[in-house]
Amino acid sequence: MANIRDLKKDINYVLGDIIEAVYIIEESNKTTGSKEGNAIIDQAIVTFDDLIAKVNKRDVENRKAHLKAVRKELEKEATSLIKKLNKLG
């Protein structure tokens, strides 16, 4: 199922890019290891674990609708993290 593989890649890339952006912003502002940056990274990791667990869940009634909901949740969480990231910079 290419759809599941693509969704997992999207989760990995989006949240990985957010974490990388935190490091870049902190390095450019000389605030490496800030509490706010660490909170964003921690939330991104928790979101990653949660979404991957939801994608791997097999005992759902409608798999297609379930994966659509996971994709929507990824968008919502990523938007929230990006707003926090913008405040960091």
Secondary structure, 3 states (H helix, E strand, C coil): CHHHHHHHHHHHHHHHHHHHHHHHHHHHHCCCCCHHHHHHHHHHHHHHHHHHHHHHCCCCCCHHHHHHHHHHHHHHHHHHHHHHHHHHC
